[in-house]
Amino acid sequence: MNQEEKRQLENELMVMGLPGLDDPALVQAMADLVNGYPYPAERADFFCEMLNECEGPRRREMYEAMRPRLSFPVPSLDACEARIAARAERMIRPRGMPGKRPADAPIEEVIAVHTCGRCGKGEEHAGQTIADAMGNAKKAGWGRGTEAGTLWCAECRLAMMPAKIFGNSFTSNAAARRVN
């Protein structure tokens, strides 16, 4: 750990109200933080998440320093790392890894319902994930409107696109005004 990283970590500890890196009370303060987690059934998960924040090579050292100070059954380091890996997998692939689904299991679909922010037209797009459904909507021509946070249907987007006519740019909306 270089001096800049050490300074940043010292600042983060100070903001959280914890002792500094060189203070021998730091490990006990962190153990007290885990023991005081408001949901007793989730203390082991909280501890594993704290281990996840530690650099890989130093994780065992942190585990061994904190384990005897915790007041609940602590899973093994391997079990904590398995929980960390499972959580990361769920974040990347919410429905699990491809190929882990039984062959006869039905494929679940997610339906994204979109309403055009200009004309009010509604349309549904399906996919295996919400990102897949949004990608299918984009393929169907749906996209961002002019106002922040709005989606427009393909027809409205096409109507508002500038068109080159005889070297001049025009917008094909109801007013058909010239755009410079």
One Martini backbone bead per residue (centre of mass of N, CA, C, O) as a GRO file, in nm:
protein
  180
    1MET     BB    1   0.094   0.038   0.026
    2ASN     BB    2   0.070   0.350  -0.037
    3GLN     BB    3   0.047   0.668   0.079
    4GLU     BB    4  -0.217   0.746  -0.064
    5GLU     BB    5  -0.387   0.500   0.024
    6LYS     BB    6  -0.347   0.539   0.328
    7ARG     BB    7  -0.476   0.821   0.345
    8GLN     BB    8  -0.756   0.738   0.237
    9LEU     BB    9  -0.814   0.528   0.457
   10GLU     BB   10  -0.790   0.715   0.699
   11ASN     BB   11  -1.024   0.899   0.611
   12GLU     BB   12  -1.248   0.684   0.608
   13LEU     BB   13  -1.222   0.605   0.905
   14MET     BB   14  -1.281   0.885   1.021
   15VAL     BB   15  -1.565   0.921   0.897
   16MET     BB   16  -1.668   0.646   1.051
   17GLY     BB   17  -1.532   0.652   1.350
   18LEU     BB   18  -1.256   0.518   1.333
   19PRO     BB   19  -0.970   0.407   1.385
   20GLY     BB   20  -0.668   0.389   1.292
   21LEU     BB   21  -0.437   0.181   1.149
   22ASP     BB   22  -0.234   0.193   1.415
   23ASP     BB   23  -0.465   0.112   1.591
   24PRO     BB   24  -0.545  -0.157   1.807
   25ALA     BB   25  -0.874  -0.088   1.806
   26LEU     BB   26  -0.978  -0.149   1.516
   27VAL     BB   27  -1.069  -0.447   1.524
   28GLN     BB   28  -1.278  -0.412   1.753
   29ALA     BB   29  -1.450  -0.196   1.611
   30MET     BB   30  -1.529  -0.380   1.372
   31ALA     BB   31  -1.656  -0.604   1.543
   32ASP     BB   32  -1.873  -0.421   1.672
   33LEU     BB   33  -2.009  -0.352   1.406
   34VAL     BB   34  -2.096  -0.644   1.341
   35ASN     BB   35  -2.239  -0.715   1.616
   36GLY     BB   36  -2.439  -0.446   1.567
   37TYR     BB   37  -2.604  -0.552   1.362
   38PRO     BB   38  -2.953  -0.527   1.328
   39TYR     BB   39  -2.940  -0.823   1.178
   40PRO     BB   40  -2.856  -1.121   1.296
   41ALA     BB   41  -2.899  -1.306   1.033
   42GLU     BB   42  -2.682  -1.092   0.866
   43ARG     BB   43  -2.391  -1.089   0.990
   44ALA     BB   44  -2.234  -1.285   0.806
   45ASP     BB   45  -2.277  -1.123   0.547
   46PHE     BB   46  -2.147  -0.863   0.646
   47PHE     BB   47  -1.870  -0.987   0.697
   48CYS     BB   48  -1.821  -1.082   0.403
   49GLU     BB   49  -1.837  -0.794   0.284
   50MET     BB   50  -1.593  -0.688   0.436
   51LEU     BB   51  -1.393  -0.890   0.311
   52ASN     BB   52  -1.436  -0.789   0.017
   53GLU     BB   53  -1.288  -0.505   0.075
   54CYS     BB   54  -1.049  -0.671   0.090
   55GLU     BB   55  -0.768  -0.770  -0.005
   56GLY     BB   56  -0.693  -1.078  -0.095
   57PRO     BB   57  -0.413  -1.125   0.064
   58ARG     BB   58  -0.555  -0.988   0.344
   59ARG     BB   59  -0.812  -1.156   0.423
   60ARG     BB   60  -0.708  -1.367   0.626
   61GLU     BB   61  -0.605  -1.165   0.835
   62MET     BB   62  -0.881  -1.038   0.893
   63TYR     BB   63  -1.029  -1.294   0.972
   64GLU     BB   64  -0.839  -1.382   1.212
   65ALA     BB   65  -0.877  -1.113   1.377
   66MET     BB   66  -1.207  -1.120   1.400
   67ARG     BB   67  -1.331  -1.400   1.477
   68PRO     BB   68  -1.288  -1.400   1.802
   69ARG     BB   69  -1.480  -1.120   1.827
   70LEU     BB   70  -1.729  -1.272   1.751
   71SER     BB   71  -2.091  -1.344   1.850
   72PHE     BB   72  -2.103  -1.556   1.610
   73PRO     BB   73  -2.128  -1.779   1.371
   74VAL     BB   74  -1.851  -1.834   1.170
   75PRO     BB   75  -1.762  -1.868   0.872
   76SER     BB   76  -1.561  -1.968   0.662
   77LEU     BB   77  -1.355  -1.841   0.432
   78ASP     BB   78  -1.462  -2.012   0.198
   79ALA     BB   79  -1.761  -1.941   0.247
   80CYS     BB   80  -1.728  -1.637   0.206
   81GLU     BB   81  -1.615  -1.653  -0.085
   82ALA     BB   82  -1.866  -1.795  -0.198
   83ARG     BB   83  -2.063  -1.564  -0.136
   84ILE     BB   84  -1.920  -1.351  -0.304
   85ALA     BB   85  -1.941  -1.502  -0.575
   86ALA     BB   86  -2.252  -1.533  -0.578
   87ARG     BB   87  -2.315  -1.231  -0.575
   88ALA     BB   88  -2.165  -1.157  -0.832
   89GLU     BB   89  -2.332  -1.343  -1.016
   90ARG     BB   90  -2.611  -1.209  -0.957
   91MET     BB   91  -2.527  -0.931  -1.073
   92ILE     BB   92  -2.465  -1.035  -1.363
   93ARG     BB   93  -2.673  -1.303  -1.332
   94PRO     BB   94  -2.987  -1.323  -1.210
   95ARG     BB   95  -3.048  -1.633  -1.350
   96GLY     BB   96  -2.776  -1.729  -1.399
   97MET     BB   97  -2.602  -1.944  -1.564
   98PRO     BB   98  -2.551  -2.070  -1.845
   99GLY     BB   99  -2.667  -2.415  -1.838
  100LYS     BB  100  -2.816  -2.451  -1.540
  101ARG     BB  101  -3.067  -2.516  -1.683
  102PRO     BB  102  -3.302  -2.713  -1.732
  103ALA     BB  103  -3.425  -2.834  -2.025
  104ASP     BB  104  -3.748  -2.831  -1.915
  105ALA     BB  105  -3.733  -2.544  -1.845
  106PRO     BB  106  -3.873  -2.254  -1.849
  107ILE     BB  107  -3.864  -1.948  -2.000
  108GLU     BB  108  -3.831  -1.646  -1.872
  109GLU     BB  109  -4.006  -1.336  -1.901
  110VAL     BB  110  -3.962  -0.996  -1.970
  111ILE     BB  111  -4.168  -0.705  -1.940
  112ALA     BB  112  -4.164  -0.401  -2.124
  113VAL     BB  113  -4.327  -0.094  -2.074
  114HIS     BB  114  -4.404   0.153  -2.319
  115THR     BB  115  -4.432   0.517  -2.339
  116CYS     BB  116  -4.486   0.774  -2.528
  117GLY     BB  117  -4.385   1.117  -2.479
  118ARG     BB  118  -4.561   1.229  -2.734
  119CYS     BB  119  -4.827   1.025  -2.820
  120GLY     BB  120  -4.887   0.766  -2.604
  121LYS     BB  121  -4.785   0.513  -2.703
  122GLY     BB  122  -4.801   0.161  -2.651
  123GLU     BB  123  -4.544  -0.093  -2.561
  124GLU     BB  124  -4.416  -0.424  -2.577
  125HIS     BB  125  -4.116  -0.588  -2.441
  126ALA     BB  126  -3.919  -0.877  -2.467
  127GLY     BB  127  -3.715  -1.080  -2.231
  128GLN     BB  128  -3.487  -1.233  -2.014
  129THR     BB  129  -3.420  -0.936  -1.954
  130ILE     BB  130  -3.432  -0.603  -1.917
  131ALA     BB  131  -3.202  -0.549  -2.118
  132ASP     BB  132  -3.325  -0.717  -2.346
  133ALA     BB  133  -3.591  -0.558  -2.369
  134MET     BB  134  -3.454  -0.285  -2.431
  135GLY     BB  135  -3.310  -0.383  -2.687
  136ASN     BB  136  -3.575  -0.450  -2.840
  137ALA     BB  137  -3.679  -0.160  -2.839
  138LYS     BB  138  -3.444  -0.042  -3.000
  139LYS     BB  139  -3.486  -0.223  -3.252
  140ALA     BB  140  -3.788  -0.090  -3.283
  141GLY     BB  141  -3.703   0.243  -3.238
  142TRP     BB  142  -3.664   0.312  -2.959
  143GLY     BB  143  -3.607   0.624  -2.766
  144ARG     BB  144  -3.502   0.916  -2.689
  145GLY     BB  145  -3.609   1.208  -2.598
  146THR     BB  146  -3.596   1.549  -2.544
  147GLU     BB  147  -3.673   1.476  -2.270
  148ALA     BB  148  -3.594   1.383  -1.975
  149GLY     BB  149  -3.688   1.041  -1.941
  150THR     BB  150  -3.784   0.985  -2.235
  151LEU     BB  151  -3.978   0.799  -2.466
  152TRP     BB  152  -3.983   0.707  -2.812
  153CYS     BB  153  -4.113   0.621  -3.082
  154ALA     BB  154  -4.039   0.559  -3.404
  155GLU     BB  155  -4.226   0.772  -3.536
  156CYS     BB  156  -4.140   1.022  -3.366
  157ARG     BB  157  -3.840   1.006  -3.431
  158LEU     BB  158  -3.872   1.028  -3.737
  159ALA     BB  159  -4.029   1.304  -3.738
  160MET     BB  160  -3.767   1.457  -3.585
  161MET     BB  161  -3.581   1.416  -3.810
  162PRO     BB  162  -3.349   1.528  -4.000
  163ALA     BB  163  -3.367   1.647  -4.339
  164LYS     BB  164  -3.230   1.626  -4.659
  165ILE     BB  165  -3.307   1.905  -4.880
  166PHE     BB  166  -3.126   2.038  -5.104
  167GLY     BB  167  -2.902   2.093  -4.857
  168ASN     BB  168  -3.130   2.118  -4.644
  169SER     BB  169  -3.248   2.139  -4.317
  170PHE     BB  170  -3.521   1.942  -4.195
  171THR     BB  171  -3.813   1.913  -3.998
  172SER     BB  172  -4.080   1.660  -3.980
  173ASN     BB  173  -4.301   1.828  -3.855
  174ALA     BB  174  -4.588   2.003  -3.842
  175ALA     BB  175  -4.429   2.283  -3.914
  176ALA     BB  176  -4.176   2.258  -4.094
  177ARG     BB  177  -3.911   2.379  -3.998
  178ARG     BB  178  -3.617   2.537  -4.010
  179VAL     BB  179  -3.283   2.407  -3.974
  180ASN     BB  180  -2.941   2.509  -3.899
   0.00000   0.00000   0.00000
